[in-house]
């Protein structure tokens, strides 16, 4: 059987690490770790992290659409985002 995490690209892995840290009670530690990781010249950088966070957001949004029985996942996500943020124009 194939490892389900093998399809997750490196930017998305970074996003998962950041979100996992952020979910812990010690947000100060998480913020410091994230800030350090983003500023470390040995890491891929902010663009990489932003791409990963967007990828992870889409993965979770699609899973939310599926869990809500949506047939058109992207349309459901777009509608959900519009409901969450009324200032986004149609």
C-alpha positions as a printed Julia matrix, in Angstrom:
90×3 Matrix{Float64}:
   0.0    0.0    0.0
   1.25   3.48  -0.85
   1.95   5.92   1.96
  -0.83   8.58   1.75
   1.66  11.23   2.85
   3.94  10.52  -0.12
   1.69  12.67  -2.34
   2.12  15.68  -0.05
   4.73  18.04  -1.44
   7.44  19.71   0.7
   5.67  23.1    0.98
   2.52  21.37   2.26
   4.58  19.38   4.77
   5.92  22.69   6.12
   2.35  23.99   6.41
   1.29  20.87   8.3
   4.21  21.34  10.69
   3.28  24.99  11.25
  -0.41  24.24  11.78
   0.37  21.35  14.12
   2.52  23.66  16.24
  -0.12  26.41  16.11
  -2.77  24.02  17.45
  -0.75  23.42  20.64
  -1.56  25.53  23.71
   1.82  27.32  23.65
   1.22  29.72  20.77
   4.22  31.82  21.79
   6.52  28.85  21.19
   4.79  28.12  17.89
   5.15  31.74  16.75
   8.82  31.79  17.67
   9.49  28.49  15.91
   7.65  29.62  12.77
   9.44  32.97  12.75
  12.8   31.24  13.16
  12.01  28.7   10.43
  10.95  31.42   8.0
  14.08  33.45   8.67
  16.55  30.57   8.53
  18.64  30.8    5.34
  18.87  27.0    5.28
  15.11  26.63   4.77
  13.12  27.17   1.57
  11.65  30.47   2.76
   8.44  32.4    3.01
   7.21  31.78  -0.55
   7.53  28.05   0.07
   5.58  28.32   3.34
   2.84  30.45   1.79
   2.41  27.98  -1.08
   2.2   25.15   1.44
  -0.38  26.95   3.56
  -2.5   27.57   0.46
  -2.15  23.92  -0.58
  -3.14  22.74   2.89
  -6.08  25.15   2.93
  -7.34  23.7   -0.34
  -6.93  20.13   0.88
  -8.89  20.89   4.05
 -11.51  22.93   2.18
 -12.12  20.11  -0.3
 -12.38  17.62   2.57
 -14.91  19.94   4.24
 -16.93  20.11   1.02
 -16.87  16.32   0.75
 -17.94  15.94   4.39
 -20.87  18.26   3.69
 -21.98  16.14   0.74
 -21.13  18.69  -1.94
 -21.11  17.41  -5.51
 -19.13  20.34  -6.9
 -16.38  20.73  -4.32
 -14.81  23.91  -5.65
 -18.17  25.66  -6.03
 -19.09  24.66  -2.47
 -15.75  25.99  -1.16
 -16.16  29.27  -3.07
 -19.68  29.7   -1.67
 -18.49  28.86   1.85
 -15.69  31.41   1.6
 -18.15  34.05   0.38
 -20.37  33.36   3.4
 -17.35  33.63   5.7
 -16.25  36.93   4.21
 -19.12  39.13   3.07
 -16.75  41.81   1.75
 -15.51  39.51  -1.05
 -17.41  40.55  -4.2
 -19.38  37.97  -6.17
